[in-house]
Amino acid sequence: MSLTIDCSFPGGNIILEKIEDDNVYIHQDLRDTEGDWFYWYFRVQGATGRSLRFHFTGSNVIGTRGPGVSEDGGHTWYWLGADRVQNQSFEFTFGKDAKDIRFSFGMPYLQDKLDLFLNRYKNHPHLKIESLCQTPKGRNVELLRLGSLDKQATHRVIITARHHCCEMMQSYVLEGVMASILADNKLGQWFQSHTECIIIPFADKEGIEDGDQGKNRKPRDHNRDYNNESIYAETQAIREQIPKWQPTVAIDFHCPHIRGTTNEMIYQVGLEPETLWKEQCHFSTFLEQTKTFNYQASDNMPFGQGWNTQDNYGAGKSFARWAGDLPSTRLASSLEFPYANVKEQDITADNAREFGQDFATALQAYLETE
C-alpha cells in the first residue's frame, strides 16, 4: 500500500500540502474559524518501516507533550512526548505492523466512545438516554438523565460539555463524573437517592463529528449563543428546556488554550455577580480536596482578570453566564481542564476519568451544604 495521509473519518481535520521524501507538510483546517486555532486529527497508512517528519506550516499547533498517538485506529491514545518535537514538527517511526496510525493535537473523544460508555450501563435503573434535539444534518444530540429518577430529587444539576467541539479532554472527565453517579458504592448511592443530573455530553454534535475547531466559529460559536436568538439547534433546545427543569447547579466543562501557565492548570472561570462568584469559591473548597490533580482555588480566574472580561464575550453570552441568570440557580460555573498536563503532571484518559470521580465527590460535598 502506498503512503496515504488523510482525515476522511469522524472528527478528522488536516490539509495535506505536500510530501517530499520523508517530510510531510500539513496544516490544520480552519474552515469557518475566525482567526487561528489548533485542532487537527489525521491518519497515516502505508508507512510501514518508515520514519516520517510532519511539519506544520502555519502556527505552532503541537501541544506541551507532543501529539497524541493512536496505533489502534483511534481507540486508545498516548502522548508521543516533547522530546520528539522540533519547532513546529514531530517525527514518528512506523513499525512493521503499522496499518492505521493516527495523530491528533489531543486524545479525540467522539460518538463511538460515548456509545461504548453508555453500552456499559445499558438498562441501568438510574440512567435514561433521551434526545435534546436533532441537528440540521440529522444527528441526534443526547440528553442523559442520571441519578435520582424515580422520585422528587433534592438537588438538580446540569453539566454540559463540548460547547467548543475541539475541547476533547473534558469528555474523559465527564465520563468519570457519570460513572461515579451510576456506581454501586456510597457516592453513587448518594446521587441515586438525592440528585437528578442532566448531562449534555456534546453541545456541538456536528462540530465534533465533522472535525471542526468550534472555538471562534463564524458568526459566533456555541458558547456565545445564549443571548438574543440562538442560531444553533443545541443551544436553542437548552434554552427552551432547561429553565423548566429549574436546576440548582449548572456546570460547563471546557479546555483552555494550547500552552502557558494559565492553560496548564485546572480552574473555574469566575462570573461577574458577587453571589455567584461566592458560590464558585465555596465549591472550590471541596475541589481542593481532590486527589488526582493539584487543584487550587487561587488558580481560579475572577471576572475582570486575564481573558475573563466583557470584551472577550462581546455581544454573546456563554452557557454559564446564561445559567447563572436562571432564578433557580445557586451555583453556575465553567471549569477549565487542560489538554495535556496539569502543571507538571501528565494527563491521560484514565486519570482524567479519575478527576471526574473527584469532581463528583466534591459536588456531593457541596450539595450537602445546601
C-alpha positions as CSV (number, residue, x, y, z in Angstrom):
1,M,0.0,0.0,0.0
2,S,1.3,3.4,-0.9
3,L,1.7,6.2,1.7
4,T,-1.7,7.8,2.4
5,I,-2.4,10.7,4.8
6,D,-6.0,11.7,5.2
7,C,-8.8,12.8,7.6
8,S,-11.7,11.0,5.9
9,F,-13.2,9.7,9.2
10,P,-15.3,11.1,12.1
11,G,-13.5,14.0,13.7
12,G,-10.8,14.2,11.1
13,N,-9.1,17.5,10.3
14,I,-6.0,18.2,8.3
15,I,-4.9,19.8,5.0
16,L,-2.0,17.9,3.3
17,E,0.2,20.3,1.3
18,K,2.9,18.0,0.0
19,I,5.2,15.1,0.7
20,E,8.9,15.3,-0.1
21,D,10.9,12.2,0.6
22,D,10.3,11.5,4.4
23,N,8.9,15.0,5.1
24,V,5.2,15.7,5.2
25,Y,3.9,19.3,5.1
26,I,0.5,19.9,6.6
27,H,-1.7,22.4,8.5
28,Q,-5.0,22.4,10.3
29,D,-8.2,23.1,8.5
30,L,-9.7,26.4,10.0
31,R,-12.8,26.3,7.8
32,D,-15.2,28.8,9.4
33,T,-12.9,29.8,12.2
34,E,-12.3,33.5,13.0
35,G,-8.5,33.8,13.3
36,D,-6.4,30.9,14.3
37,W,-6.9,27.8,16.4
38,F,-5.1,24.5,16.9
39,Y,-7.3,21.4,16.4
40,W,-6.1,18.7,14.0
41,Y,-6.5,14.9,13.6
42,F,-5.3,12.7,10.8
43,R,-4.3,9.2,10.0
44,V,-1.3,7.6,8.2
45,Q,-1.5,4.4,6.2
46,G,1.1,2.7,4.1
47,A,4.1,3.9,6.1
48,T,5.3,0.6,7.5
49,G,9.0,0.7,8.4
50,R,9.5,4.4,7.6
51,S,10.4,7.4,9.8
52,L,8.5,10.5,8.8
53,R,8.7,14.0,10.0
54,F,5.5,16.0,10.0
55,H,5.9,19.8,9.5
56,F,3.1,22.2,10.4
57,T,3.4,25.1,8.1
58,G,1.2,27.6,9.8
59,S,1.1,28.3,13.5
60,N,2.6,26.1,16.2
61,V,-0.2,23.6,16.9
62,I,1.8,20.9,18.7
63,G,1.0,20.7,22.4
64,T,3.2,20.5,25.5
65,R,3.5,16.7,25.4
66,G,3.8,16.4,21.7
67,P,1.0,14.9,19.6
68,G,-1.5,12.3,20.8
69,V,-0.8,9.0,19.0
70,S,-3.1,6.1,18.5
71,E,-1.9,2.8,17.0
72,D,-5.3,1.1,17.1
73,G,-7.5,3.3,14.9
74,G,-8.3,5.9,17.5
75,H,-9.4,3.6,20.4
76,T,-6.5,4.3,22.8
77,W,-4.0,7.2,22.9
78,Y,-0.7,8.2,24.4
79,W,1.5,11.3,24.2
80,L,4.4,11.0,21.8
81,G,6.5,13.2,24.0
82,A,8.0,16.7,23.8
83,D,11.4,15.2,23.0
84,R,10.1,14.1,19.6
85,V,9.1,17.6,18.7
86,Q,11.4,20.1,17.0
87,N,10.0,23.6,16.4
88,Q,6.7,23.0,14.5
89,S,7.4,19.4,13.6
90,F,7.5,15.9,15.0
91,E,9.0,12.7,13.9
92,F,7.5,9.2,14.1
93,T,8.9,5.8,13.2
94,F,6.3,3.3,11.9
95,G,6.6,-0.3,13.0
96,K,6.3,-3.4,10.9
97,D,2.6,-3.8,11.9
98,A,1.7,-0.1,11.5
99,K,-1.6,-0.1,9.5
100,D,-3.7,2.7,10.8
101,I,-1.7,5.2,12.9
102,R,-3.5,8.4,14.0
103,F,-2.1,11.6,15.3
104,S,-4.0,14.5,16.9
105,F,-3.5,17.6,18.9
106,G,-5.1,15.8,21.8
107,M,-6.9,12.5,22.5
108,P,-10.1,12.6,20.4
109,Y,-13.4,11.7,22.0
110,L,-16.2,11.1,19.5
111,Q,-19.6,9.4,19.3
112,D,-18.1,5.9,19.3
113,K,-16.5,6.5,22.7
114,L,-19.8,7.9,24.2
115,D,-21.7,4.9,22.7
116,L,-19.1,2.5,24.2
117,F,-19.6,4.1,27.7
118,L,-23.4,4.1,27.5
119,N,-23.5,0.5,26.4
120,R,-21.7,-0.5,29.6
121,Y,-24.6,0.9,31.6
122,K,-27.4,-0.5,29.3
123,N,-30.6,-1.0,31.3
124,H,-29.1,0.8,34.4
125,P,-32.1,1.9,36.5
126,H,-30.5,5.3,37.2
127,L,-29.8,6.2,33.6
128,K,-32.2,7.4,30.9
129,I,-30.9,8.2,27.4
130,E,-33.1,10.9,25.8
131,S,-32.7,13.3,23.0
132,L,-32.1,17.0,23.4
133,C,-32.7,17.8,19.7
134,Q,-31.7,16.8,16.1
135,T,-29.1,18.8,14.3
136,P,-29.6,20.2,10.8
137,K,-27.6,17.2,9.4
138,G,-29.9,14.8,11.2
139,R,-27.6,13.8,14.1
140,N,-29.1,13.1,17.4
141,V,-27.9,15.2,20.4
142,E,-28.0,13.1,23.6
143,L,-29.6,14.3,26.8
144,L,-28.8,12.0,29.6
145,R,-30.6,11.8,32.9
146,L,-28.7,10.2,35.8
147,G,-29.2,9.7,39.5
148,S,-32.5,10.1,41.3
149,L,-35.1,9.5,38.6
150,D,-38.0,7.7,40.3
151,K,-38.8,10.4,42.9
152,Q,-38.6,14.1,43.6
153,A,-34.8,14.8,43.8
154,T,-33.5,17.1,46.5
155,H,-31.0,18.6,44.0
156,R,-30.9,19.2,40.3
157,V,-27.6,19.5,38.4
158,I,-26.9,20.1,34.8
159,I,-23.5,19.5,33.3
160,T,-22.7,20.4,29.7
161,A,-19.6,19.8,27.6
162,R,-18.1,20.4,24.2
163,H,-19.6,23.8,23.5
164,H,-16.3,24.2,21.8
165,C,-16.2,20.9,19.9
166,C,-12.4,20.6,19.8
167,E,-12.0,20.6,23.6
168,M,-12.0,16.8,23.9
169,M,-10.1,16.1,27.1
170,Q,-13.1,17.3,29.2
171,S,-15.1,14.4,27.8
172,Y,-12.9,11.9,29.7
173,V,-13.6,13.9,32.9
174,L,-17.3,13.8,32.2
175,E,-17.1,10.0,31.8
176,G,-15.6,9.9,35.3
177,V,-18.5,12.0,36.7
178,M,-21.1,9.9,35.0
179,A,-19.5,6.6,36.2
180,S,-19.4,7.9,39.7
181,I,-23.1,8.8,39.7
182,L,-24.0,5.3,38.4
183,A,-21.6,3.4,40.6
184,D,-22.8,0.9,43.2
185,N,-20.9,2.5,46.1
186,K,-21.6,5.2,48.7
187,L,-21.0,8.0,46.3
188,G,-23.2,6.6,43.6
189,Q,-25.9,5.6,46.0
190,W,-26.0,9.2,47.4
191,F,-26.6,10.7,43.9
192,Q,-29.1,8.0,43.1
193,S,-31.1,8.9,46.3
194,H,-30.8,12.7,46.3
195,T,-29.8,14.2,43.0
196,E,-31.1,14.2,39.4
197,C,-28.4,15.1,36.9
198,I,-28.9,16.2,33.3
199,I,-25.8,15.6,31.2
200,I,-25.4,17.1,27.7
201,P,-22.1,15.5,26.6
202,F,-22.0,17.0,23.1
203,A,-23.2,20.6,22.9
204,D,-21.8,20.9,19.4
205,K,-22.5,17.4,18.0
206,E,-22.0,18.3,14.3
207,G,-18.7,20.1,15.0
208,I,-17.3,17.1,16.9
209,E,-18.2,14.6,14.2
210,D,-17.2,16.9,11.3
211,G,-13.8,17.7,12.9
212,D,-14.3,21.4,13.3
213,Q,-12.4,23.8,15.5
214,G,-15.6,25.1,17.1
215,K,-13.9,27.9,19.0
216,N,-14.4,31.3,17.4
217,R,-16.7,29.8,14.8
218,K,-18.2,32.4,12.5
219,P,-20.5,34.2,13.1
220,R,-20.3,33.1,16.7
221,D,-19.5,29.8,18.4
222,H,-21.9,27.7,20.5
223,N,-20.6,29.2,23.8
224,R,-21.5,32.7,22.7
225,D,-25.0,31.7,21.5
226,Y,-27.0,32.3,24.7
227,N,-28.0,35.9,24.0
228,N,-30.8,37.1,21.8
229,E,-31.9,34.4,19.3
230,S,-29.8,31.3,19.3
231,I,-28.6,30.1,15.8
232,Y,-27.7,26.5,16.8
233,A,-30.2,23.7,17.4
234,E,-28.4,22.5,20.6
235,T,-28.3,25.9,22.3
236,Q,-31.8,26.8,21.3
237,A,-33.1,23.5,22.8
238,I,-31.1,24.0,26.0
239,R,-32.6,27.5,26.5
240,E,-36.1,26.1,25.9
241,Q,-35.9,23.0,28.1
242,I,-33.6,23.6,31.0
243,P,-35.3,26.6,32.7
244,K,-38.5,24.4,33.1
245,W,-36.4,21.9,35.0
246,Q,-35.2,24.5,37.5
247,P,-31.5,23.4,38.1
248,T,-29.8,24.4,41.3
249,V,-26.3,23.8,39.8
250,A,-25.1,24.3,36.3
251,I,-21.5,23.5,35.2
252,D,-20.0,23.8,31.8
253,F,-16.8,21.8,31.1
254,H,-14.1,23.3,28.9
255,C,-10.4,23.0,27.9
256,P,-8.2,26.2,27.8
257,H,-5.6,27.3,25.2
258,I,-2.7,25.3,23.9
259,R,0.0,26.2,26.4
260,G,1.2,28.7,29.0
261,T,0.9,28.9,32.8
262,T,-2.9,29.6,33.0
263,N,-3.6,26.9,30.4
264,E,-1.8,24.1,32.3
265,M,-3.9,24.1,35.4
266,I,-7.5,23.4,36.4
267,Y,-9.5,26.4,37.2
268,Q,-13.0,27.9,37.4
269,V,-13.9,30.9,35.3
270,G,-15.4,33.5,37.6
271,L,-18.8,35.0,37.0
272,E,-19.5,38.7,37.4
273,P,-22.3,38.7,40.0
274,E,-20.8,38.5,43.5
275,T,-23.4,36.0,44.7
276,L,-22.4,33.5,42.0
277,W,-18.6,34.1,42.5
278,K,-19.1,33.5,46.2
279,E,-20.6,30.1,45.4
280,Q,-17.8,29.3,43.0
281,C,-15.3,30.0,45.7
282,H,-17.3,27.8,48.2
283,F,-17.3,24.9,45.7
284,S,-13.6,25.4,45.3
285,T,-13.0,24.4,48.9
286,F,-14.3,21.0,48.1
287,L,-12.5,20.7,44.8
288,E,-9.2,21.5,46.6
289,Q,-9.6,18.2,48.4
290,T,-9.4,16.2,45.2
291,K,-6.7,13.6,44.9
292,T,-5.9,13.1,41.2
293,F,-4.6,16.6,40.4
294,N,-3.5,19.6,42.4
295,Y,-6.5,21.9,42.0
296,Q,-6.1,25.2,44.0
297,A,-8.7,27.9,44.4
298,S,-6.1,30.5,43.9
299,D,-5.8,29.3,40.3
300,N,-9.4,30.4,39.5
301,M,-9.8,33.4,37.2
302,P,-12.2,36.1,38.6
303,F,-14.3,38.1,36.3
304,G,-12.3,41.1,35.0
305,Q,-8.9,39.3,35.1
306,G,-6.9,37.7,32.3
307,W,-9.1,36.9,29.3
308,N,-12.2,36.8,31.5
309,T,-13.6,40.2,30.6
310,Q,-16.7,41.5,28.9
311,D,-14.7,42.3,25.8
312,N,-13.9,38.6,25.4
313,Y,-17.6,37.8,25.3
314,G,-18.6,40.7,23.1
315,A,-22.4,40.7,22.3
316,G,-22.6,37.0,23.0
317,K,-23.3,35.1,26.2
318,S,-21.8,31.9,27.5
319,F,-23.8,28.9,28.9
320,A,-22.5,29.6,32.4
321,R,-23.5,33.3,32.3
322,W,-26.9,32.4,30.9
323,A,-27.5,29.6,33.5
324,G,-26.4,31.9,36.3
325,D,-29.3,34.2,35.4
326,L,-31.9,31.5,36.0
327,P,-33.8,32.2,39.2
328,S,-33.3,28.6,40.4
329,T,-29.5,28.5,40.0
330,R,-27.3,28.6,43.1
331,L,-24.0,27.7,41.5
332,A,-23.1,28.3,37.9
333,S,-19.6,27.8,36.6
334,S,-17.2,27.0,33.8
335,L,-14.4,24.5,34.6
336,E,-11.3,24.6,32.5
337,F,-9.4,21.3,32.3
338,P,-6.1,21.3,30.3
339,Y,-5.3,19.2,27.2
340,A,-2.0,17.6,28.1
341,N,-0.8,18.4,31.6
342,V,-1.8,19.9,34.9
343,K,1.3,21.8,35.9
344,E,4.0,19.0,35.9
345,Q,1.6,16.1,35.8
346,D,0.7,14.5,32.5
347,I,-3.0,14.0,31.7
348,T,-4.2,10.6,30.4
349,A,-7.6,9.3,29.6
350,D,-7.6,7.3,32.8
351,N,-6.5,10.0,35.2
352,A,-8.9,12.4,33.6
353,R,-11.7,10.0,34.4
354,E,-10.3,9.7,37.9
355,F,-10.5,13.5,38.3
356,G,-14.2,13.2,37.2
357,Q,-14.7,10.9,40.2
358,D,-13.0,13.6,42.4
359,F,-15.3,16.2,40.8
360,A,-18.4,14.1,41.7
361,T,-17.1,13.7,45.3
362,A,-16.7,17.5,45.6
363,L,-20.1,18.1,44.1
364,Q,-21.7,15.8,46.6
365,A,-20.0,17.6,49.5
366,Y,-21.1,21.0,48.1
367,L,-24.7,19.9,47.6
368,E,-24.8,18.6,51.2
369,T,-24.2,22.1,52.4
370,E,-27.4,23.5,51.0
